[in-house]
Amino acid sequence: MTTTPERVLVLGLDSVPPELLFDRFRPMMPNLERLLARCQWGTLKACDPPITVPSWAVMFTGMDPGTLGIYGFRHRRPRTYWDTYSPSPQMLPHPPVWEVLTRLGKRCAVIGMPPGYPAPKINGVYISDFLTPEKAKDWVHPASLAPEVLAVAGGYEFDVTFRADDRDRIGAELFAMTRKRWAVARHFWQKEPWDFFALHEIGPDRLHHTFWKYFDTAHPRYENHPVFAKLVDDYYRLLDEEIGKLLAMVPDDVTIMVLSDHGSQGMDGCFCINEWLISKGYLTLKTPPTKRGTAIEKYPIDWSKTVAWGAGGYYARIFFNVKGREPEGIVPAAEIPTLTEKLGRELAEVRRPDGQPLKPDVKIPSKTYRQVRGDAPDLMIYFGDLRWRSAGTIGYGGLFLEENDTGPDDSVHSFDGVFAVRTPGATAARHLEPKVGIDIGPTILKRMGVEPAANVQGKPIPELL
C-alpha cells in the first residue's frame, strides 16, 4: 500500500474492450506489451448506462449516474417534450479528481476528458472534449493557452464526423486527430511535473463504430475488405506508437493507469421503440407517417391519447406522458408502476427477425441508483445484451432495422472495459478479477495521499494501493 503521495498519469482509451486490447491487438502493440509486463490489469465494469457520458464522470467522481444526474449525451428539459441539452462539467454536483486536487493546491492537466465543455477552471490546464461545438471559444483553460495548443497540434481536432459512408475520409481524419492530441499531451507533459495528468482519446470509439464489420468475422454484416481491415490494425499500431512516445518521458515514480470507460461489440441492428409503442397503442400519431426515418419530434403527436414515447440511442429512454408533469400529460403518476410492469411484460414477448427473444432489460432509475437527480428518463431499456440499439425514428412499417437509424454504424457498447495499472517499482504483471469503474477515482486519490470524501460511493481498490 502506498504511504507517500504519488503522481498519476491516466491514459483513457474510449470504448476499448479487453478482448481487443489484451488479446487481438496486443501482439502488434510492443509498447503496451512492455507496460503490461509491469501492470496489474483486467476487466473494468462500466456503469449503467455504459456510455462515454456518464461513464468517465462516474469513474473520476466515484458517484453513480443517478447521483450525478447524467444519463447519456442528451437530457430532456422538464415540462417540455423535445427541448434537450447536453451535460457539462459545470453541472456535476460532486467534484471529479482534478477538482479535489485543485482545492488542495495540486497541479493538474486534463485533455479531452468528458464531459469537458466548457473547459472547467482547474489548477493547471484543461482542454475540452469531443462535445465541443464548432467555433467554440471556451474550450481551453486558461484561455490564453489556445494559440499554444493550436500551434503544437497544427490545428487541434476534438472529434471526427463519423456514421457516414465516406470511410476513407473518416479513417484519414481519425489518424490525424489522434496524432494531434498525443502531440499536445507530450507538449504539456514536459512543461512541468504535474501531480495529475489525464488524456482521453475518443479515436478507438470512432474506429469501432466505423470499421468493426471489417475485422470481426462474426459481425452479422461482415465484409472482407483488406484495406479497411488493415486500417484497424494500423490504428492500434498508431495508438501504441503514441503511448510509447509519451511513456518514454514518464519517470518510474509515476503511477500509470490505462483505462477504458466501456467496451464495444458488433451491432446486430436497431429495435424501433416508437414503432413498437405505436403498434401497442402507447403512442398515437395524428396521421400515419409518410416518410421513412422521420424524427419523432418532427411529427404531430396526439398527446391526448399518448401514454408514452421513446428516444433512441444505445438504450431506449422511455418517458411517460404524466399528468401535471408534461405539458399535455394524461397518465396519473400513481399508474406508472402498473404501466411499467405491463410494458416490460409485452416487450419480453417481442421476437427478433431470427425468431429469438429480444431480451429487454428494463431498468427503473429509482431502483438502479442511490438517488435520481437531474432529468432522468422514466425507464431505461437495453435490448439483446446491448447488441441492438434503440431507433427513435419512425416510418419503417416494421420493428427492426439492420443499420443504425442515424447513419452507418458497425458497433455498439458493452459493459466490459479495461484497466491496467503500473505502480512505482512494479516489476511483474498480475491479472486481477474484474473491477468496477466507480472505484477508479477513489483509488487515484488514495494513491496520491488524499482521503476520498466520506459520501463518495466508490471505494479504493485494495489491490491497486
Buried (B, 14 or more C-beta within 10 A) or exposed (E): EBEEEBBBBBBBBBBBBBBBBBEBBBEEBEBBEBBBEBBBBBBBBBBBBBBBBBBBBBBBBBBBBBBBBBBBBBBBEEEEBEEEEBBBBEBBEBBBBBBBBBEEEBBBBBBBBBBBBBBBEBBBBBBBBBBBEEEBEEBBBEEEBBEBBBEBBEEBBBBBEBBEEEBEEBBEBBBBBBBBBBBBBBBBBEEEEBBBBBBBBBBBBBBBBBBBBBBBEEBEBBEEBEEBBEBBEEBBBBBBBBBBBBBEEBEEEBBBBBBBBBBBBBBBBBBBBBBBBBEBEBBBBEEEBEEEEBBBBEBEBEBEBBBBBBBBBBBBBBBBBBBEBBEEBBBEEEBBEEBBEEBBEEBEEBEBEEEEEBBBBBBBBEEBBEEBBBBBBBBBBBBBEBBBBBBBBBBBEEBBBEBBBBEBBBBBBBBBBBBBBBBBEBEEBEEBEEBBBBBBBBBBBBBBEBEBBEEBBBBBBEEBE
